[in-house]
Amino acid sequence: MRPILFENTYAALPERFYQRIHPEQAPIPELIRVNEALAEAFNLDIDWLRSADGVAMFSGSRLPESSQAIAMAYAGHQFGGLSPQLGDGRAHLLGELVDSHGVRFDVHLKGSGRTAFSRRGDGKAALGPVLREYIVSEAFAALGIPATRTLAAVLTGEHVFRDGSVPGAVLTRMAQSHVRVGTFQYFAIRNDREGVTLLADYVIERHFPELRQAENPYLALFEAVALRQAELIARWMGIGFIHGVMNTDNMQVVGETIDFGPCAFMDRFHPDKVFSSIDAAGRYAWNRQSRMAKWNLARLAEALLPLIDADQTKAIAAAEAVLAQFSEAFRNHYVSIYSAKLGLAEADENQADNEAFIRQTLSVLADNAVDFTLFFRHLTQVAEGEEEGALVALFADAGAGSRWLELWRQRLADRPDREAAVKLMKQSNPIYIPRNHRVEQVIEQAQQGNFAPFHELVDLLSHPFDEQPGFEHYELPPEPHEEVQETFCGT
C-alpha cells in the first residue's frame, strides 16, 4: 500500500504565517466515508486510505512523514466587526497534493484539535456539521459550482459538548487554496507590508501564474479574485443557496465556496430569506449576497492598496474601477444563469428584457410562497410538453401561476430553437438538492449510529440533474413540521 506523499509550499513561507502544530489524538478513530472518486483524481491508494494508517491520518492521530502540519493565521470582519486574529482554531493544513491536471490542492483537517488560534474553543467538530459539509460540498461539485471538496469523514470515538453531548468527528477537506481575504487582512492590519507582498506573490505564483507578466500584477490579482467571486455568488443565487456567514475569513481568493456552516437552500422562495441563527439583522440574506461579496472585496482592496500604487489616490481609483467591474460581471452572470433556467434567449440585445422578466418572476414566486427548486423542475417539464397542473399547484394563488405561465409561454415563443432551450433548462435546473430537512434527518440517524441514509443522500446528490426512479420523495419540500427555520455554525 502507498501512503500519501505531501508537498508543503505554504509551510515554506515565514513562520508568522502559521503555527506548526500536530493535530490532537483521536481515541478511537473510525472511518465513516472516503470519497473514492476524488481520491482517484489524485491517484491515491484507496486501500491505504481505508487502512488503519489512512484512518489515523484522517483523524489527525498519526500523519505521514511528508506532512508538515500547520494552523494558518488570518483575521476577518465577522458580521461587519473586525477580529484582528482568527486563524485555524480547529483545523490543520497537512500539506498539498497535485491532481491529474497539474492543479495543486490543500489537504486540510477540520475538528482536529486546539491551536494557538482556538480562542477558548475546544478545537473539535461535532458529527452533524461534518456530515453537513460532506453532503453540501459534494453536492456543489456535482452541480458544477466551485467549492471545497471532502475527501473523508471519520468519527473520533469521543463526544463533544455543544447544546449537549454529541459524537465528535473530523472532516478532511481539499481546496485549491485556504488563503482568504482575511489572510491578507491579517498582515495589513499589522502594517506588515512585507507579509502582504509575500502572500500576494505566493497566490499569484500558485493560482494565477499568468498574472506575473501583467503591467500591474497586484491590481490584476485583485481583478481576478473579484471576477471569480462575481460568478460564484451568481451561481449560489441560481440554486437558491444562502451561505449564511459571508465574513471576510470565509471568502477564499480563488473563488471556491468555503465553510458550509449555517448554510441552507431555500424551500419557499423569498429574496430576504435568512437561515443563520446569528444573522439577526439579515446581513447575509439571499438577496444581499452580491453586495456583501463586494463589501468583502473592498476590504481586500484596502489590504492591497500599497502594492497597487504608491500614490494612494491612484490606487483607490484603480480598485474602485475593479469593484465596478465586479458589479457588472455579477449582473451578467446572474441574468445569464436565470435566462438559462427559464429557457430565455440569451442574446445581448435581450439582456434588459430578460432581467426585467426574471425580476417579475421572482416577485411572483415570493408573493405566492412557491418552492424554488420544484418551480424550475416543473417548469422544465412543462417546456418538455408535460401538463402544467403540477407547476400551477405550487402557487398560493393558482390564477397568478396561470397568468405568469402565459407570459412565459409568450417569451419562449420567441425562440425558434425550442429543443435547445429545453436542453439548457435541463442542464440548469437540478432535480435534487440537499434540502435542509433531508440533511437534518440523515444527521439525526447518524447520531444514532445509522449512516445508511447519509450514504444514500450523498450518492443521490452526485447526479442532481438525472431522473432517479424510486427516489422521487427526495424532490419534495418539507412538511410543515419538518421545515428548518434556522441553521447553526456548529462551532
Buried (B, 14 or more C-beta within 10 A) or exposed (E): EEBBEBBBEBBEBEEBBBBEBBBBBBEEBBBBBBBEEBBEBBEBBEEBBBBEBBBBBBBBBBBBEEBBBBBBBBBBBBBEEEBEBBBBBBBBBBBBBEBEEEEBBBBBBBBBBBBBBBEEEBBBBBBBBBBBBBBBBBBBBBBEBBBBBBBBBBBBBBBBEBEEEBBBBBBBBBBBBBBBBBBBBBBBBBEBEEBBBBBBBBBBEBBBEEBEEBEBBBBBBBBBBBBBBBBBBBBBBBBBBBBBBBBBBBBBBBBBBBBBBBBBBBBBBBBEBBBBEBBEEEBBBBBBBBBBBBBBBBBBBBBBBBBBBEEEEEBBEBBEEBBEBBBEBBBBBBBBBBBBBBBBBBEEEBBEBBBEBBEEBBEBBBBBBBBBBBBBBBBBBBBEEEEBEEBBEBBEEEEBBEEBBEEBEEBBEEBEEBEEBBBBBBEBBBBBBBBBBBBBBBBEBBBEEEBEBBEBBBEBBBEBBEEBEEBEEBBBBBEEEBEBEBBBEBB
